[in-house]
Amino acid sequence: MIDGAEVERVKSSYFNFPQTKYLPLRSPDLSRLSAGELEIINQVLNRLSDMNAAQISEYSHKDVPWLTTEDGKKIEYESVFYRTPEYSVRESGAGIQ
């Protein structure tokens, strides 16, 4: 993406730690996402966007996929289907739960 000039790399510091941000140079094509998928993305952003990296790491390490995987092992994709309510997002015929 950088060689194709799709993003701009911006280096800065955050509480005296080096930080690199990758900012898009064009708007995303959201036409492939359903309204429900966009709603889930927005809900997650609203819930987690105020967290820093350490807080997100701590949050993710309380989720079933992390808890059920041995240290250093690959997290299996299927583990995302086994979630506690705090981490679960499910779709039903009536909408998103």
KOLSEPA-384303 format. One line per 2 residues: number of its first residue (from 0); for each residue x, y, z of N, C-alpha, C. Coordinates in nm, 3 decimals. Example, Ala and Ser with C-alpha at 12.3 -4.5 7.8 and 13.67 -1.06 7.14 Angstrom:
0) 1.319,-0.569,0.780,1.230,-0.450,0.780,1.320,-0.330,0.780  1.285,-0.225,0.708,1.367,-0.106,0.714,1.290,0.003,0.787 .
END
This chain:
0) 0.081,-0.119,0.000,0.000,0.000,0.000,0.086,0.125,0.000  0.199,0.121,0.065,0.283,0.241,0.068,0.346,0.265,-0.069 .
2) 0.398,0.160,-0.132,0.458,0.175,-0.264,0.356,0.222,-0.367  0.232,0.180,-0.353,0.125,0.222,-0.442,0.063,0.354,-0.401 .
4) 0.120,0.419,-0.301,0.075,0.550,-0.253,-0.070,0.550,-0.208  -0.115,0.441,-0.149,-0.252,0.432,-0.096,-0.261,0.493,0.044 .
6) -0.147,0.498,0.115,-0.145,0.552,0.251,-0.025,0.643,0.270  -0.037,0.728,0.371,0.073,0.815,0.410,0.121,0.769,0.548 .
8) 0.251,0.751,0.563,0.308,0.711,0.692,0.344,0.838,0.769  0.291,0.850,0.891,0.316,0.967,0.975,0.378,0.918,1.105 .
10) 0.499,0.964,1.134,0.567,0.925,1.258,0.554,1.037,1.359  0.528,0.999,1.484,0.515,1.096,1.592,0.550,1.024,1.722 .
12) 0.523,1.088,1.834,0.542,1.021,1.962,0.413,1.029,2.041  0.393,0.929,2.126,0.275,0.919,2.210,0.326,0.886,2.349 .
14) 0.315,0.980,2.443,0.369,0.964,2.577,0.515,0.918,2.573  0.593,0.986,2.492,0.737,0.960,2.475,0.769,0.825,2.412 .
16) 0.672,0.761,2.350,0.696,0.637,2.276,0.679,0.666,2.127  0.763,0.606,2.042,0.746,0.629,1.898,0.614,0.571,1.849 .
18) 0.551,0.641,1.761,0.422,0.597,1.706,0.425,0.618,1.555  0.376,0.520,1.482,0.361,0.532,1.337,0.215,0.514,1.304 .
20) 0.160,0.610,1.232,0.021,0.601,1.185,0.025,0.586,1.034  -0.069,0.510,0.982,-0.084,0.495,0.837,-0.219,0.554,0.800 .
22) -0.216,0.668,0.735,-0.338,0.740,0.702,-0.374,0.718,0.556  -0.499,0.681,0.528,-0.539,0.657,0.389,-0.539,0.786,0.308 .
24) -0.502,0.772,0.181,-0.502,0.887,0.091,-0.627,0.892,0.005  -0.715,0.794,0.023,-0.843,0.796,-0.049,-0.950,0.737,0.043 .
26) -1.072,0.771,0.016,-1.183,0.719,0.095,-1.205,0.571,0.063  -1.246,0.493,0.163,-1.270,0.351,0.139,-1.397,0.329,0.057 .
28) -1.399,0.218,-0.017,-1.519,0.177,-0.091,-1.601,0.090,0.004  -1.706,0.148,0.059,-1.789,0.077,0.156,-1.907,0.005,0.091 .
30) -1.914,0.008,-0.040,-2.029,-0.050,-0.110,-2.038,-0.201,-0.094  -1.930,-0.267,-0.058,-1.932,-0.413,-0.041,-1.979,-0.455,0.098 .
32) -1.993,-0.358,0.188,-2.037,-0.388,0.323,-2.187,-0.365,0.336  -2.251,-0.455,0.410,-2.395,-0.439,0.433,-2.416,-0.333,0.541 .
34) -2.540,-0.288,0.554,-2.574,-0.190,0.658,-2.545,-0.248,0.796  -2.572,-0.376,0.815,-2.545,-0.442,0.943,-2.396,-0.447,0.974 .
36) -2.315,-0.475,0.873,-2.170,-0.478,0.894,-2.117,-0.339,0.930  -2.167,-0.238,0.862,-2.126,-0.100,0.893,-2.167,-0.062,1.035 .
38) -2.284,-0.106,1.077,-2.331,-0.078,1.212,-2.240,-0.143,1.316  -2.198,-0.267,1.291,-2.108,-0.336,1.383,-1.975,-0.262,1.391 .
40) -1.920,-0.223,1.276,-1.794,-0.149,1.274,-1.806,-0.022,1.356  -1.914,0.052,1.337,-1.934,0.177,1.412,-1.950,0.152,1.561 .
42) -2.018,0.044,1.598,-2.035,0.011,1.740,-1.901,-0.020,1.805  -1.818,-0.097,1.735,-1.686,-0.132,1.787,-1.599,-0.007,1.799 .
44) -1.601,0.078,1.697,-1.524,0.202,1.704,-1.569,0.289,1.820  -1.699,0.300,1.840,-1.751,0.381,1.951,-1.709,0.324,2.086 .
46) -1.704,0.192,2.096,-1.672,0.128,2.223,-1.522,0.128,2.254  -1.437,0.116,2.150,-1.294,0.097,2.175,-1.205,0.213,2.135 .
48) -1.257,0.312,2.066,-1.171,0.415,2.007,-1.100,0.503,2.110  -1.147,0.507,2.233,-1.079,0.587,2.336,-0.968,0.509,2.406 .
50) -0.953,0.381,2.373,-0.851,0.299,2.438,-0.715,0.319,2.370  -0.609,0.306,2.452,-0.475,0.304,2.395,-0.436,0.159,2.367 .
52) -0.317,0.137,2.314,-0.274,0.003,2.275,-0.273,-0.094,2.393  -0.226,-0.048,2.508,-0.221,-0.135,2.626,-0.362,-0.175,2.670 .
54) -0.455,-0.081,2.666,-0.593,-0.111,2.706,-0.659,-0.207,2.608  -0.635,-0.190,2.479,-0.691,-0.282,2.380,-0.631,-0.421,2.397 .
56) -0.502,-0.427,2.424,-0.437,-0.556,2.447,-0.497,-0.626,2.568  -0.513,-0.552,2.677,-0.574,-0.609,2.798,-0.716,-0.658,2.770 .
58) -0.793,-0.577,2.698,-0.930,-0.614,2.662,-0.932,-0.743,2.578  -0.847,-0.749,2.477,-0.848,-0.865,2.387,-0.802,-0.993,2.457 .
60) -0.719,-0.978,2.560,-0.667,-1.096,2.629,-0.768,-1.156,2.725  -0.884,-1.097,2.738,-0.992,-1.154,2.819,-1.095,-1.224,2.731 .
62) -1.071,-1.228,2.600,-1.165,-1.289,2.506,-1.131,-1.437,2.486  -1.233,-1.517,2.456,-1.220,-1.662,2.444,-1.108,-1.704,2.348 .
64) -1.095,-1.648,2.227,-0.987,-1.693,2.138,-0.848,-1.682,2.203  -0.822,-1.576,2.274,-0.693,-1.559,2.341,-0.681,-1.655,2.459 .
66) -0.787,-1.665,2.540,-0.783,-1.747,2.660,-0.765,-1.895,2.630  -0.814,-1.941,2.515,-0.810,-2.084,2.483,-0.691,-2.124,2.396 .
68) -0.600,-2.030,2.372,-0.483,-2.059,2.287,-0.357,-2.057,2.372  -0.273,-2.159,2.353,-0.147,-2.165,2.425,-0.055,-2.052,2.379 .
70) 0.028,-2.004,2.471,0.122,-1.897,2.438,0.209,-1.936,2.318  0.221,-1.844,2.226,0.305,-1.865,2.108,0.239,-1.944,1.997 .
72) 0.118,-1.995,2.020,0.048,-2.073,1.919,-0.045,-1.984,1.838  -0.080,-2.030,1.720,-0.171,-1.957,1.633,-0.314,-1.966,1.687 .
74) -0.382,-1.852,1.689,-0.522,-1.850,1.732,-0.605,-1.905,1.616  -0.681,-2.009,1.642,-0.762,-2.072,1.537,-0.883,-1.987,1.503 .
76) -0.911,-1.974,1.376,-1.022,-1.892,1.328,-1.154,-1.934,1.393  -1.176,-2.064,1.406,-1.304,-2.114,1.457,-1.332,-2.066,1.599 .
78) -1.228,-2.027,1.672,-1.249,-1.985,1.810,-1.331,-1.856,1.820  -1.342,-1.781,1.711,-1.421,-1.657,1.716,-1.570,-1.685,1.732 .
80) -1.611,-1.809,1.710,-1.753,-1.843,1.722,-1.791,-1.878,1.866  -1.695,-1.879,1.956,-1.718,-1.910,2.096,-1.681,-1.787,2.177 .
82) -1.780,-1.704,2.208,-1.754,-1.576,2.272,-1.842,-1.558,2.395  -1.793,-1.480,2.487,-1.875,-1.439,2.601,-1.955,-1.317,2.557 .
84) -2.065,-1.283,2.626,-2.151,-1.173,2.580,-2.079,-1.040,2.556  -1.979,-1.008,2.639,-1.907,-0.882,2.623,-1.838,-0.869,2.488 .
86) -1.801,-0.982,2.429,-1.725,-0.983,2.304,-1.807,-1.031,2.184  -1.928,-1.070,2.205,-2.010,-1.131,2.101,-2.089,-1.030,2.021 .
88) -2.090,-1.049,1.890,-2.176,-0.972,1.800,-2.244,-1.075,1.711  -2.374,-1.084,1.721,-2.449,-1.182,1.643,-2.556,-1.115,1.563 .
90) -2.583,-1.169,1.444,-2.692,-1.120,1.361,-2.808,-1.216,1.370  -2.928,-1.162,1.373,-3.048,-1.244,1.368,-3.139,-1.187,1.262 .
92) -3.248,-1.252,1.235,-3.341,-1.205,1.134,-3.396,-1.066,1.164  -3.400,-1.031,1.292,-3.457,-0.901,1.332,-3.353,-0.791,1.339 .
94) -3.227,-0.823,1.317,-3.124,-0.721,1.324,-3.004,-0.768,1.402  -2.924,-0.677,1.445,-2.801,-0.711,1.515,-2.826,-0.713,1.664 .
96) -2.769,-0.813,1.732,-2.783,-0.826,1.878,-2.650,-0.800,1.943 .
END
